[in-house]
Amino acid sequence: MRVARSFTFLDLCGFTRFTSEEGDDRATAVLGEFRGCVRTIASRRGVRVAKWLGDGAMIVAVEPEPMVAAVLEIEAKVDEGGSPLPIRAGLATGAVILFEGDDYIGTPVNLAARLCDAAGPRQALAVPDLVPAVPAWGTAGEPHRLAIAGFAQPVEVVRVSRRPAAADAVTDPVCGLTIPADAALVRDVGGERVSFCSDSCAAAWTDRLAAEPAPG
């Protein structure tokens, strides 16, 4: 069955060398923190971790917008969490074959994996088709052609990243991302105007308030 999906491959840069230099126990701790971060963010953003790939992961999404936001948030949280290893990522979208119910076959899958391989530390390389999916607090660079292993012709790619936070930046109370004020979604929650980076964070905040016991 052919379906439209978006894919991200991401991994920790330099994990093999880090393991050799710091030892298995330290490397396992860093990997555990990375996986915990990915699980939490993927769940809240509504995207799926299709599989773990040693020091990396494959993420699948029906809609591209939450996937791009998830990747940018993961990158930010890994850095802000003090991880000694930054991440890199490759993102692609398009029609693929859903194989045996839980696997995907097609060019977008292969391209996302190869873009991750080509990315440098703290780089997320994406196909231009994903530019409209970049959140308001993100940005996409100019398209450029890049030679990608396994592809006969250079592939057009863009780098996606977060916008720098300005003096009027606001902080999402759910994910903790600091974003430009003009990129925030402002919602009236319990009579208070609260700024969020996305509808998913706004929904999580509302659910959290609803779960709190009533005062008195």
C-alpha positions, 0 to 999 in steps of 0.5 A, a space after each residue: 500500500 502506498 502512503 504519504 509520510 514524512 521521515 527523520 533520521 537523527 543520531 548523536 555525532 561522535 558516539 563511537 569515539 566517545 564510547 572508546 574514550 569515555 567507556 561503555 557506562 558513560 556512553 550508555 548514560 548519554 544514550 539513555 538521556 538522548 532516547 528519553 528526550 526523543 520519546 518525550 518530545 515525539 509523544 507530545 508532538 504526535 509523531 512516532 519513533 519507528 525504530 531505534 538505530 543504535 545511537 540514532 532513531 528513525 521518526 515517522 509522521 503522517 503530517 510534516 509540521 509536527 515532525 519538523 518541530 520535534 526535530 528542532 526541539 530535540 536538537 535544542 533539548 540535547 544541547 541545553 541538557 548538557 549532552 557532550 554529543 550534539 545531534 544531526 538529522 536528515 528529513 524527507 517527505 513523500 510517497 512510500 510503500 507501507 511494507 508488512 504493516 510496520 516498515 516503509 520502502 521508498 526514496 524518501 526513507 533512503 534520502 532522509 537517512 542519507 541526509 542525516 549521514 551528510 549533516 554536520 553536528 547541530 545540522 538538520 538537512 531537509 528537502 525543500 518540500 518541507 520548508 512550508 512545514 517549518 514552524 514560525 519559530 524556525 527558519 530554512 536556509 537557501 536551497 543548495 545542491 548537495 552530492 548524496 551517497 547513493 544518489 546519481 545526481 546532487 540533491 537539492 536541500 535546505 538547512 532548517 534551524 531555530 530562529 534566534 530569540 530576540 529581546 522580546 522572546 517568550 518561553 513555552 511553559 510546556 516544552 521550555 523552548 524560548 521563541 520570538 514573541 511574534 512566533 508564539 501562539 497566544 491562548 487564553 487559558 483560565 483567564 490568563 494569556 499564555 504563549 506556546 510554540 504549537 497547538 500540541 503544547 497548548 493542548 498539553 498545558 490545558 490537559 495539565 491544568 484540567 488534571 490538577 485538583 481544585 483548590 480548597 
